[in-house]
Amino acid sequence: DDLLQLIIVPMWKESYEVIAPTIESIINSNYDTKRVALVIAYEERGGEVPEATAKKLHKSYGKQFFDAAVIKHPGDLPDEVIGKGGNITWAARQFVPTLLKKGIQPEHVLVTTLDADNKVHKDYLAHLSYAYILTRDRKHHSYQPLALYTNNIWDVPAPMRVMAVGNTFFTILQSVRPHMLRNFSSHAQSLDALLETDYWSVRTVVEDGHQFWRSYFAFGGNHAVVPIYSPTYQDAVLSDKYVQTLKDQFGQIQRWSYGASDIPYLAKYGFRRKKDRVVPLWDFIMKFLRLLDTHVSWATVSLLLLLAARIPLFIGSDADHSIVAHQLPIIASYAQTIAMIGLFTSIFLSMKLLPPRPAHYKRHRTVFMVVQWVLLPVTSILYGSLAALNSQTRLIMGKYLDKFKLTHKGRRTASGVK
C-alpha cells in the first residue's frame, strides 16, 4: 500500500490521438490509479501546439491519478543534447520535490519512463509492483518490460513490419538472457536509485541503455535488470510519406546503434588502476566484451553472411587454385539453407503475435504479412549493418549525434496518417 508508481511520459509533437491511448492504457490497468502519479513532459522547443496538447491531456485525465502534472522542458539549458534524457530529467527534478514534501519515501516510489506511443499491458503495473516487492536489494535493479511493436503493425509498409517484428523478437530473447539484459525504451527504476544517479543522462541521445551503465558504476557494479513479462505495446515507424518512413526507420536504428558510444564510456571508467576502480574487474571485463561483441556483430554479421564466403576469391590469385576457397560459397549456401528453419519459425511466431486485423483491411493483407519476409536480407543489411556502421563511423570521426531525431509513428486513418 505504500508503493507509488510515478510514470513520466515525454512528448515532442505527438498528437492527442497518439498520447491519449497511452494514458488510457494506464487508467484501464488492473491497478489502483490513485497509487499512480502521472507527469506529461513536453518540450518548449515544440511550440504552442504540444503545450496545448499536454494541457488538454491533463484536463481530460489528470483527476484519475494520485497526482498529475504538466511540465515544460526549457529549450536553452546548457550542457544538454536535444533528446529525451534532458526532458525526463527536468520533469523529475521539478516534480519529485512535491512528492518528498508529502512525506513519501524515495524507496517507496517506482519511476517508469513511458514513451508517448507506448500502451502498457493491463497487468504491467501489477507485475512491476510484484517484482519490485520481491526483489532483494531492489534499489540496485532496473525493471524492463517486453517491447512489442504491434500498435500500428497493420498500417506500416512491409519493410517496417519486418523490422518491427525483428525488434520485438530481440527484446523477447534478451528478456531470457539476464546477463545481456539492459534498459531499453520504457523501463522502471526506484526513485532512491535515480536520486543517486541524478536521474538520467542529459548528454546522450540513448539515455535508456546508458542509464544501466551509469547505475552500474554509481553502485560499484551492484546493478542488474529484472525482466517484466508484461509488455508495452509500441508503434512501428510510419510517416505520411513512404520515402520519409524509410528514412525515419534508418534514423531510428541509427540512434539505437549509437549505443556503441557506451564502449568508450566503459573503457574510461572500467580500465583503471585497482585503487581507482569502483567495479569488480572480471565482471566488468565480461560486460565490456559482451557490449563490444554486440555492436561489432550488429554492424558486420549481415554483410559477412552475404559476402564473406566469396572474399577469398576476390583478394588473391592464389585463391583461384584453392579447393577450399571454391567450396566456401557452397558451404555458406548450405548454412543459409539450414537457417531457413529459423526464418520459418519467425514467420510462424510473427503471425501469432499479430493483433486482430482491422476491419478496413481485406484478407489479402494477411497474405502480405507472410510474403513480406522476402525483404529480410534487404532490411538486415540496410537497416541493420549500414545503420550501425553509420553510427560507429560517426563516433570514430567525431561527428556525434547530438540531437534526438524524431521518429514519426503515426496511425493510419480514413483521412491519412495521424
Secondary structure, 3 states (H helix, E strand, C coil): CCCEEEEEEECCCCCHHHHHHHHHHHHCCCCCHHHEEEEEEEEHHHCHHHHHHHHHHHHHHHHHCCEEEEEEECCCCCCCCECHHHHHHHHHHHHHHHHHHCCCCHHHEEEEECCCCCEECCCHHHHHHHHHHHCCCHHHEEEEEEEECCCCCCCCCHHHHHHHHHHHHHHHHHHCCCCCCCCCCCEEEEHHHHHHCCCCCCCCCCHHHHHHHHHHHHCCCCCEEEEEEEEEECCCCECCCHHHHHHHHHHHHHHHHHHHHHHHHHHHHHCCCCCCCCCCHHHHHHHHHHHHHHHHHHHHHHHHHHHHHHHHHHHCHHHHHCHHHHHHHHHHHHHHHHHHHHHHHHHHHHHHHCCCCCCCCCCHHHHHHHHHHHHHHHHHHHHHHHHHHHHHHHHHHCCCCCECCCCCECCEECCEEC
